[in-house]
Amino acid sequence: MLATTKTRTAIFEAIQQKRFFSTLDKNLRLSFKLNGQEMGSTVNAGNLTLVVSAADGDNESFNRIQLYKNGIVAQTWTPNQANATATTTITATDGDFYYITVRQVDGDEAVSSPIYISGTTNTETNILMTNQISVFPNPTEGNFTLDYKSPLKGDLYINIFNIEGKELVKLKLLKTEESFNYKYDASELTKGTYFIQAKINNQKDNALLIIK
């Protein structure tokens, strides 16, 4: 979790802003930025500078960094060093989302929260910023509840992807209130990290799910 200080307020703010990543290595540190905005952010579409940095308290080497665009591998780096970095320039459009995975030589991995791309303006931007998706408990050993707040109403599509971008679950639900809750039995999903995407009208929002 990327909190500015070790206080309850800062940690809660980091959770709200989705500035966190999942890993089983307690010493691993990961940063993923687009145009200086950290993971969990919403960034305007265009030509963006991507910067990834990963480090490990035990000086374990990273042998792979992968950039995913909309759940599909877009670029791979093989740094083979303990303090690994990767930089590139990408062209992002409205509705895209990007995230990073890093792997160490011992097989340990980390997965970042996504950065979301917005090309909308005026009222559409306001709708985007007022949407909020959360999953609890998270991490979970099975069942979880999806909480989705949005002024939009109508058909709500929920999709669950693994970190390789493969769609595993596809649901169509009806959202009639601004606040929507849905309980899901995830017992068929194995341990790992997943992405949940909620789509209503043309609005997409994403959340990270960890099953332990």
ZAMARGU-4260 file (C-alpha; in steps of 0.2 Angstrom, whole numbers, plus 5000, padded with zeros to 4 digits):
<rodrens>
0) 5000/5000/5000 | 5007/5017/4995 | 5002/5028/5010 | 5010/5045/5013 | 5012/5041/5032
5) 5009/5027/5043 | 4993/5035/5050 | 4975/5029/5049 | 4970/5044/5039 | 4984/5041/5026
10) 4981/5022/5025 | 4962/5025/5022 | 4965/5038/5009 | 4977/5026/5000 | 4964/5012/5000
15) 4951/5024/4993 | 4962/5029/4979 | 4967/5011/4976 | 4986/5015/4978 | 4990/4997/4983
20) 4997/4981/4975 | 4996/4963/4979 | 5011/4951/4983 | 5016/4937/4995 | 5034/4945/4997
25) 5033/4957/5012 | 5049/4966/5008 | 5044/4970/4990 | 5041/4988/4985 | 5032/4993/4968
30) 5028/5010/4960 | 5019/5012/4944 | 5016/5029/4937 | 5008/5037/4921 | 5013/5055/4919
35) 5018/5055/4937 | 5001/5049/4943 | 5003/5033/4954 | 4993/5017/4952 | 4975/5019/4956
40) 4974/5036/4947 | 4963/5041/4933 | 4973/5050/4919 | 4968/5059/4904 | 4970/5051/4887
45) 4985/5055/4876 | 5004/5051/4875 | 5009/5047/4892 | 5026/5043/4901 | 5026/5027/4910
50) 5038/5023/4924 | 5039/5007/4934 | 5051/5004/4949 | 5053/4989/4959 | 5064/4984/4974
55) 5066/4971/4987 | 5072/4972/5005 | 5082/4956/5003 | 5090/4962/4987 | 5081/4948/4977
60) 5082/4951/4958 | 5068/4955/4946 | 5068/4945/4930 | 5052/4951/4922 | 5041/4967/4922
65) 5026/4966/4911 | 5014/4980/4906 | 4996/4975/4903 | 4984/4985/4893 | 4965/4981/4895
70) 4971/4964/4902 | 4983/4959/4888 | 5002/4960/4889 | 5008/4975/4879 | 5026/4976/4884
75) 5039/4965/4893 | 5056/4970/4901 | 5069/4958/4908 | 5079/4969/4920 | 5088/4955/4930
80) 5092/4966/4945 | 5087/4970/4962 | 5082/4988/4959 | 5073/4986/4943 | 5066/5001/4933
85) 5056/5002/4916 | 5051/5017/4906 | 5042/5019/4890 | 5029/5031/4881 | 5012/5025/4878
90) 4997/5031/4868 | 4981/5029/4879 | 4963/5031/4874 | 4947/5034/4884 | 4941/5018/4893
95) 4959/5009/4893 | 4966/5003/4909 | 4984/4998/4912 | 4993/4988/4926 | 5010/4980/4930
100) 5016/4963/4936 | 5034/4960/4942 | 5042/4943/4945 | 5057/4939/4955 | 5070/4925/4951
105) 5062/4915/4965 | 5045/4915/4957 | 5037/4928/4969 | 5026/4941/4960 | 5017/4957/4963
110) 5002/4965/4953 | 4999/4983/4954 | 4982/4992/4954 | 4976/4998/4937 | 4978/5016/4931
115) 4962/5021/4922 | 4961/5032/4906 | 4948/5045/4904 | 4945/5055/4888 | 4928/5062/4893
120) 4924/5080/4898 | 4912/5090/4907 | 4897/5080/4914 | 4904/5064/4908 | 4920/5067/4919
125) 4909/5071/4934 | 4900/5054/4932 | 4917/5045/4931 | 4924/5053/4946 | 4908/5050/4957
130) 4908/5031/4953 | 4916/5020/4966 | 4918/5001/4966 | 4924/4991/4981 | 4926/4973/4986
135) 4925/4966/5003 | 4932/4956/5012 | 4948/4958/5002 | 4958/4947/5002 | 4945/4934/5003
140) 4945/4915/5005 | 4929/4913/4995 | 4913/4924/4995 | 4914/4943/4993 | 4903/4957/4991
145) 4904/4970/4977 | 4899/4987/4982 | 4896/4999/4967 | 4890/5017/4969 | 4886/5027/4953
150) 4872/5039/4948 | 4870/5028/4932 | 4856/5015/4932 | 4851/5000/4920 | 4860/4984/4914
155) 4876/4982/4924 | 4889/4970/4917 | 4902/4962/4930 | 4917/4953/4923 | 4931/4945/4932
160) 4948/4942/4924 | 4964/4934/4929 | 4981/4943/4928 | 4984/4936/4911 | 4968/4945/4905
165) 4957/4929/4903 | 4939/4932/4906 | 4933/4920/4919 | 4916/4926/4925 | 4903/4937/4915
170) 4887/4943/4924 | 4873/4954/4918 | 4863/4962/4933 | 4850/4976/4934 | 4855/4991/4944
175) 4840/5002/4949 | 4848/5012/4964 | 4863/5023/4965 | 4871/5011/4978 | 4872/4993/4972
180) 4878/4978/4982 | 4880/4960/4975 | 4886/4945/4985 | 4896/4932/4974 | 4902/4915/4978
185) 4920/4914/4971 | 4924/4897/4978 | 4927/4891/4960 | 4942/4903/4958 | 4959/4898/4963
190) 4971/4907/4974 | 4978/4923/4966 | 4975/4940/4960 | 4960/4945/4949 | 4953/4961/4941
195) 4934/4965/4943 | 4926/4976/4930 | 4909/4984/4931 | 4902/4992/4916 | 4886/5002/4915
200) 4881/5011/4899 | 4898/5016/4892 | 4906/5018/4909 | 4919/5006/4916 | 4926/5004/4933
205) 4939/4992/4940 | 4944/4984/4956 | 4957/4972/4962 | 4952/4956/4970 | 4964/4944/4980
210) 4959/4926/4984 | 4970/4918/4997
</rodrens>
